[in-house]
Amino acid sequence: MMNNLNEKLARLAAKEPSTWLADAEYRLANHEWLMKSGAIAVRILGTLKAQGLSQKELAERVGVSPQQISKIVNGHENLTLETICKLEAALGIQLINLPTSDDSRPLKKKNPAA
């Protein structure tokens, strides 16, 4: 009985070592931009739905591959300002709102130890 269970476990076990720890460390180290990228992705998806556009059509408008748009709408793409501007122009929306020049408040820093 025990050999049978061990054989089943061996068949189910991944052949490659797990990367969960490295993945978790990456998400922790990149939390800020991943959250913003995710928010942009949600905004883009909502706009596509509202305008009746496909990701492929957006890719054509922006001049990138459909695979690139897929990465963007999955919220895991570190977008350049150039790409953000192209997306804004293609969709007719604003994705980033910059403060006025007289707004000199510092960014709030998260305390990772807290």
The 8 nearest C-alpha neighbors of each residue, nearest first, counted from 0:
[[1, 3, 2, 4, 5, 6, 7, 8],
 [2, 0, 4, 3, 5, 6, 7, 8],
 [3, 1, 5, 4, 0, 6, 7, 8],
 [2, 4, 6, 0, 1, 5, 7, 8],
 [5, 3, 7, 1, 6, 2, 8, 0],
 [6, 4, 2, 8, 7, 3, 9, 1],
 [5, 7, 9, 3, 4, 8, 2, 10],
 [8, 6, 4, 10, 9, 5, 11, 3],
 [9, 7, 5, 11, 10, 6, 12, 4],
 [8, 10, 6, 12, 7, 11, 5, 13],
 [11, 9, 7, 8, 12, 6, 13, 5],
 [12, 10, 8, 9, 7, 13, 6, 14],
 [13, 11, 9, 10, 8, 14, 7, 15],
 [14, 12, 15, 11, 16, 17, 10, 9],
 [13, 15, 12, 16, 11, 17, 10, 9],
 [16, 14, 13, 17, 12, 18, 11, 19],
 [15, 17, 18, 14, 13, 19, 12, 20],
 [18, 16, 19, 15, 20, 13, 21, 14],
 [17, 19, 21, 20, 22, 16, 23, 15],
 [18, 20, 22, 21, 17, 23, 24, 16],
 [21, 19, 23, 22, 18, 24, 17, 25],
 [20, 22, 24, 18, 23, 19, 25, 26],
 [23, 21, 19, 25, 20, 24, 18, 26],
 [24, 22, 20, 26, 25, 21, 19, 27],
 [23, 25, 27, 21, 22, 26, 28, 20],
 [24, 26, 22, 28, 23, 27, 29, 21],
 [27, 25, 23, 29, 30, 24, 28, 22],
 [26, 28, 24, 30, 25, 29, 23, 22],
 [27, 29, 25, 26, 30, 24, 31, 23],
 [30, 28, 26, 27, 31, 32, 25, 33],
 [29, 31, 27, 33, 26, 32, 28, 34],
 [32, 30, 34, 33, 29, 35, 28, 27],
 [31, 33, 35, 34, 30, 36, 29, 77],
 [32, 34, 36, 30, 35, 31, 37, 29],
 [35, 33, 37, 32, 31, 36, 30, 38],
 [36, 34, 32, 38, 37, 33, 39, 31],
 [35, 37, 33, 74, 39, 34, 38, 32],
 [36, 38, 74, 40, 34, 35, 39, 33],
 [37, 39, 35, 41, 40, 36, 34, 42],
 [38, 40, 42, 36, 37, 41, 43, 35],
 [39, 41, 72, 37, 43, 74, 38, 42],
 [42, 40, 44, 38, 39, 43, 45, 37],
 [43, 41, 39, 45, 40, 44, 46, 38],
 [44, 42, 46, 40, 45, 41, 47, 39],
 [45, 43, 47, 41, 46, 42, 40, 48],
 [46, 44, 42, 48, 43, 47, 41, 49],
 [45, 47, 49, 43, 48, 44, 50, 42],
 [48, 46, 52, 44, 50, 45, 49, 51],
 [47, 49, 51, 45, 46, 50, 44, 52],
 [50, 48, 46, 47, 51, 45, 52, 44],
 [49, 51, 47, 48, 52, 46, 90, 45],
 [52, 50, 48, 49, 47, 53, 46, 45],
 [53, 51, 47, 50, 56, 48, 54, 57],
 [52, 54, 56, 55, 57, 47, 51, 48],
 [53, 55, 57, 56, 58, 68, 65, 52],
 [54, 56, 58, 65, 53, 57, 59, 68],
 [55, 57, 59, 53, 58, 54, 52, 60],
 [56, 58, 54, 60, 59, 55, 61, 53],
 [57, 59, 55, 63, 61, 65, 56, 60],
 [60, 58, 62, 56, 57, 61, 55, 63],
 [61, 59, 57, 58, 62, 89, 56, 63],
 [62, 60, 58, 59, 63, 85, 57, 89],
 [63, 61, 59, 60, 58, 64, 57, 85],
 [64, 62, 58, 61, 67, 59, 65, 68],
 [63, 65, 67, 66, 58, 68, 62, 59],
 [66, 64, 68, 55, 58, 67, 69, 54],
 [65, 67, 69, 64, 68, 70, 63, 58],
 [66, 68, 70, 64, 69, 65, 71, 63],
 [69, 67, 71, 65, 70, 66, 58, 72],
 [68, 70, 66, 72, 67, 71, 65, 73],
 [71, 69, 67, 73, 68, 72, 76, 75],
 [70, 72, 68, 76, 74, 73, 69, 40],
 [73, 71, 40, 74, 69, 70, 68, 44],
 [72, 74, 70, 71, 75, 69, 40, 37],
 [75, 73, 37, 36, 40, 72, 71, 76],
 [74, 76, 73, 70, 33, 71, 36, 77],
 [75, 77, 71, 78, 74, 70, 36, 73],
 [78, 76, 75, 79, 36, 32, 33, 71],
 [79, 77, 76, 82, 80, 83, 36, 71],
 [78, 80, 82, 81, 83, 77, 84, 76],
 [79, 81, 83, 82, 84, 78, 85, 95],
 [80, 82, 84, 79, 83, 85, 78, 86],
 [83, 81, 85, 79, 84, 80, 86, 78],
 [84, 82, 80, 86, 85, 81, 87, 79],
 [85, 83, 87, 81, 82, 86, 80, 88],
 [84, 86, 82, 88, 87, 83, 61, 89],
 [87, 85, 83, 89, 84, 88, 90, 82],
 [86, 88, 92, 84, 90, 85, 91, 93],
 [89, 87, 91, 85, 86, 90, 84, 92],
 [88, 90, 86, 87, 60, 91, 85, 61],
 [91, 89, 87, 92, 88, 86, 46, 57],
 [90, 92, 88, 87, 89, 93, 86, 46],
 [93, 91, 87, 90, 94, 88, 89, 86],
 [92, 94, 87, 95, 96, 91, 88, 84],
 [95, 93, 87, 92, 39, 96, 83, 42],
 [96, 94, 93, 97, 83, 39, 87, 84],
 [97, 95, 98, 94, 93, 99, 92, 87],
 [96, 98, 95, 99, 100, 102, 94, 93],
 [99, 97, 102, 100, 96, 101, 103, 104],
 [98, 100, 101, 102, 97, 103, 96, 104],
 [99, 101, 102, 98, 103, 97, 104, 96],
 [102, 100, 99, 103, 98, 104, 97, 105],
 [103, 101, 100, 99, 104, 98, 105, 97],
 [104, 102, 101, 105, 100, 98, 99, 106],
 [103, 105, 102, 106, 107, 101, 98, 100],
 [106, 104, 103, 107, 108, 102, 98, 101],
 [107, 105, 108, 104, 103, 109, 102, 98],
 [106, 108, 105, 109, 104, 110, 31, 103],
 [109, 107, 106, 110, 105, 111, 31, 113],
 [110, 108, 111, 107, 113, 112, 106, 31],
 [109, 111, 112, 113, 108, 107, 106, 27],
 [112, 110, 113, 109, 108, 27, 28, 30],
 [111, 113, 110, 109, 108, 27, 28, 30],
 [112, 110, 111, 109, 108, 27, 107, 28]]
